[in-house]
């Protein structure tokens, strides 16, 4: 019988087993997690549980001591999960793939390995020409995680952080409306016999959705403005209620803001810097003691009177209107945000290890490619090129030349 089978196989009547894909050695890939330099940043990209998964799959994780403390993860937690805890930032930065929240400083870039991969936030508003040149001089492939896409075209990191920011922003508003913080002395929402708080939300994306859910749950009245009808239609469907929606025009928006206790700037630019849709005159016409929270301040904000603040000094007043413009709101709830980020990056790092490195990820997955802004000594982001007067190259052409 075996002789018959071998004859059939020889003439092609029985298919031969196809050779299995040989997995590249992922053990050679090291992941570095340096401690964030900024006191304002309390998140960490990977939790100890995620490090455990990576370690079990043969990857080496190098963590700078104290990197997870602000999110309430100890060095011992990471060590038990299989990470190598180091006392030198240089050791963590020398890894093949460096994971950060904030973009690195020029000094940190200097300590990174030649030709390594950086995955962090780009933070357009804070970048300089020198930063791009420093990355290119070391031929670092830099990936902005806020531009990474998923398989259906969504932006997982942006959405996750937007969900957290949207849910948190109404808590912030409630803090500064209270008399304890010299606010208007209002409760967020309303009680029997007292008119509810008036909330204006500019934008109808993820931040707006979660801010609206929280505001409605507290009993506030909301008005949502956006220039995309499909977004307004979608947010009404997601909320499951007939809420006030409008396109952005000066008259309607100005009138709504004049009656508002809270204004949330939740617009996000798809490319480059946000457009200003709220003028200083509109802010000046608001009721004294009201609060403006510009969630998109990391992209320049959508309110003319907005300027970046910090967690240590989060507010300022213009025309007696409280302004809260902290760019990393999700860092207020660092542990929740870290778990959320870790859920996104753990499978990405595993995929990268399976393929043999970040360069293979760029070549195989368009959703990963979209986050790349420097590649092997070349700037590949057209907006950054225009902003800093630097020449840029199309990444697709660079990849084509690779083969």
SVG drawing of the C-alpha trace seen along z (x, -y; Angstrom):
<svg xmlns="http://www.w3.org/2000/svg" viewBox="-39 -90 64 92">
<polyline fill="none" stroke="black" stroke-width="0.4" points="0.0,0.0 2.8,-2.4 4.4,-1.7 1.1,-2.6 0.9,-5.9 4.5,-6.8 3.8,-6.2 0.6,-8.4 2.6,-11.1 5.3,-10.9 2.9,-11.7 1.2,-14.5 -2.1,-12.8 -1.6,-13.1 -0.5,-16.7 2.6,-17.0 2.7,-18.9 3.7,-22.5 6.8,-23.5 5.8,-25.3 6.8,-28.9 9.9,-29.1 9.6,-31.6 12.5,-34.0 14.4,-34.0 12.5,-36.5 15.0,-36.1 17.4,-38.4 14.9,-41.3 15.3,-43.5 12.6,-45.8 13.6,-48.9 11.3,-50.8 13.1,-53.9 11.6,-55.9 9.8,-59.0 11.7,-62.2 8.7,-64.5 7.2,-64.7 3.8,-65.2 3.9,-61.8 2.8,-59.0 1.8,-56.3 4.0,-53.3 3.6,-51.5 3.7,-47.9 2.3,-46.5 4.0,-43.6 1.4,-41.2 2.3,-42.2 6.0,-41.9 5.2,-38.3 3.6,-37.5 6.5,-38.9 9.1,-37.1 7.2,-33.8 7.5,-34.3 11.3,-34.7 11.6,-38.4 14.0,-40.3 12.5,-43.3 14.9,-45.9 13.2,-48.3 14.7,-51.3 14.1,-51.2 11.1,-53.2 9.6,-53.3 6.2,-52.0 6.1,-53.5 3.8,-56.5 1.3,-54.0 1.7,-51.9 3.7,-49.1 6.9,-48.2 10.2,-47.1 9.6,-43.8 6.3,-43.4 8.3,-43.7 11.2,-41.6 8.8,-38.7 7.3,-39.0 10.7,-38.4 12.0,-41.9 15.6,-42.9 15.5,-45.9 18.4,-48.2 19.6,-51.4 21.0,-53.1 18.7,-54.8 21.3,-54.2 20.8,-50.4 17.1,-50.7 17.6,-53.1 20.2,-50.8 17.5,-48.2 16.5,-47.4 13.0,-48.6 12.4,-51.5 8.9,-52.0 8.0,-55.4 5.0,-57.6 6.7,-61.0 9.0,-61.5 12.6,-61.3 14.8,-64.2 17.8,-65.0 20.0,-63.5 17.9,-60.3 18.2,-60.0 21.9,-60.3 21.9,-57.2 19.8,-55.1 21.4,-52.4 22.3,-53.1 19.5,-51.8 17.1,-51.0 13.3,-51.5 11.5,-54.1 7.8,-53.8 6.4,-56.8 4.1,-59.8 5.2,-62.3 3.6,-65.3 3.7,-67.7 3.4,-70.9 6.5,-70.2 8.9,-69.0 11.9,-70.7 14.0,-70.4 16.9,-69.3 14.9,-66.3 14.2,-65.1 17.9,-65.6 19.0,-63.7 16.9,-60.7 18.1,-60.7 21.7,-61.0 21.4,-57.7 19.2,-56.1 16.4,-55.5 13.1,-54.3 10.6,-56.4 7.0,-55.4 4.3,-57.8 1.8,-55.7 -1.0,-58.3 -0.9,-57.6 -0.9,-53.8 -4.1,-52.3 -5.9,-49.1 -7.1,-46.7 -10.4,-48.7 -8.7,-52.1 -9.3,-53.2 -6.6,-54.7 -6.4,-52.4 -4.1,-54.5 -6.0,-57.7 -9.3,-56.0 -8.2,-54.4 -6.8,-57.6 -9.8,-59.6 -12.2,-57.3 -10.2,-57.9 -9.9,-61.7 -13.6,-61.9 -14.7,-60.1 -12.2,-62.1 -12.9,-65.5 -16.3,-65.8 -14.8,-65.0 -12.3,-67.8 -15.2,-70.2 -17.0,-69.2 -13.9,-69.9 -13.5,-73.5 -17.2,-74.3 -17.3,-73.7 -17.0,-76.5 -13.9,-74.8 -11.9,-75.7 -13.5,-79.2 -15.8,-78.1 -19.4,-78.9 -20.5,-76.8 -22.5,-74.4 -23.0,-70.7 -22.3,-68.9 -25.8,-67.8 -28.7,-69.0 -31.1,-68.4 -34.9,-68.7 -36.1,-72.2 -32.7,-73.5 -31.9,-73.9 -29.2,-71.4 -25.7,-72.4 -25.2,-73.4 -22.4,-71.7 -21.2,-72.5 -19.0,-69.9 -17.1,-71.0 -16.4,-67.9 -18.3,-64.7 -15.5,-62.1 -14.5,-59.6 -13.7,-62.2 -17.0,-63.9 -18.9,-60.6 -17.5,-59.7 -17.7,-63.2 -21.4,-63.3 -22.1,-59.9 -20.7,-61.1 -22.4,-64.4 -25.8,-62.9 -25.3,-60.3 -24.8,-63.1 -27.9,-64.9 -26.4,-67.8 -27.8,-69.3 -25.5,-68.9 -25.1,-70.5 -22.7,-69.0 -21.1,-70.8 -19.2,-69.4 -18.8,-70.2 -19.3,-66.6 -22.9,-65.6 -22.1,-61.9 -20.3,-62.3 -23.3,-64.2 -25.6,-61.5 -23.3,-58.8 -23.0,-60.3 -26.8,-60.6 -27.1,-56.9 -24.3,-55.9 -25.8,-58.0 -29.3,-56.6 -30.9,-60.0 -32.2,-63.0 -29.5,-65.4 -28.9,-68.9 -26.5,-68.8 -25.4,-71.5 -22.8,-72.3 -20.2,-74.8 -21.3,-78.3 -20.3,-81.5 -23.9,-82.5 -25.1,-79.2 -21.9,-78.3 -21.5,-81.8 -25.0,-81.7 -24.6,-78.2 -21.3,-79.2 -22.9,-82.4 -25.3,-80.1 -22.7,-77.3 -21.2,-76.4 -18.7,-74.0 -17.2,-74.1 -15.2,-71.0 -12.9,-71.5 -12.8,-68.0 -11.8,-68.6 -8.9,-66.5 -7.1,-67.3 -6.5,-64.4 -3.3,-65.9 -1.2,-68.7 -2.5,-71.4 -6.1,-72.0 -8.1,-74.9 -9.3,-77.6 -13.1,-77.6 -13.7,-79.5 -12.6,-83.1 -11.5,-85.1 -14.7,-87.2 -16.8,-84.1 -14.9,-83.3 -15.3,-86.8 -19.1,-86.5 -19.3,-83.5 -20.7,-83.7 -18.0,-84.5 -16.7,-81.5 -17.5,-79.0 -14.8,-76.5 -13.2,-75.8 -11.3,-72.5 -9.4,-72.2 -8.6,-68.4 -6.9,-68.9 -4.3,-71.3 -1.5,-68.8 -2.4,-69.6 -2.7,-73.4 -6.3,-73.4 -9.4,-74.7 -10.0,-77.7 -8.1,-81.0 -7.4,-81.6 -5.9,-78.2 -2.3,-77.6 -0.6,-74.5 -0.7,-73.9 0.5,-71.1 -0.9,-68.9 1.1,-70.9 -0.4,-74.2 -3.4,-73.1 -5.6,-76.3 -5.5,-80.0 -8.2,-82.6 -9.0,-84.7 -11.9,-87.1 -12.7,-85.4 -13.2,-82.1 -11.3,-79.1 -9.1,-77.4 -7.9,-73.8 -5.4,-72.9 -3.4,-69.9 -2.3,-67.9 -2.0,-64.4 -5.3,-64.2 -5.2,-60.4 -2.1,-60.6 -4.4,-61.7 -5.5,-58.0 -2.1,-56.5 -2.9,-52.9 -6.0,-52.6 -4.3,-54.3 -1.3,-52.0 -3.5,-48.9 -5.2,-50.3 -1.9,-51.0 -0.5,-47.7 -3.5,-45.9 -2.7,-47.6 1.1,-47.3 1.6,-43.7 0.2,-42.1 2.1,-44.6 5.4,-43.7 4.7,-40.0 4.0,-40.5 7.2,-42.4 9.1,-39.6 7.5,-37.0 8.5,-38.9 12.0,-39.6 11.9,-43.4 10.2,-46.7 11.4,-47.0 9.5,-43.8 6.4,-45.2 6.6,-48.4 6.9,-46.3 4.1,-43.8 1.5,-46.0 0.2,-49.3 -1.5,-50.2 2.0,-50.1 3.6,-52.0 1.3,-55.0 2.9,-55.7 6.4,-56.0 7.9,-59.5 11.7,-58.8 13.2,-55.7 16.9,-54.8 18.1,-58.4 15.2,-59.9 12.2,-62.0 9.1,-60.4 6.4,-62.7 5.5,-65.5 3.9,-67.8 7.1,-67.7 9.1,-68.4 7.1,-71.5 7.0,-72.7 10.8,-72.5 12.0,-73.1 13.4,-69.7 13.3,-67.4 11.3,-64.3 11.1,-61.0 8.0,-58.9 8.3,-55.8 6.8,-53.6 9.6,-54.6 12.2,-53.8 10.7,-50.4 10.6,-49.7 14.3,-50.6 14.9,-48.1 14.0,-45.3"/>
</svg>
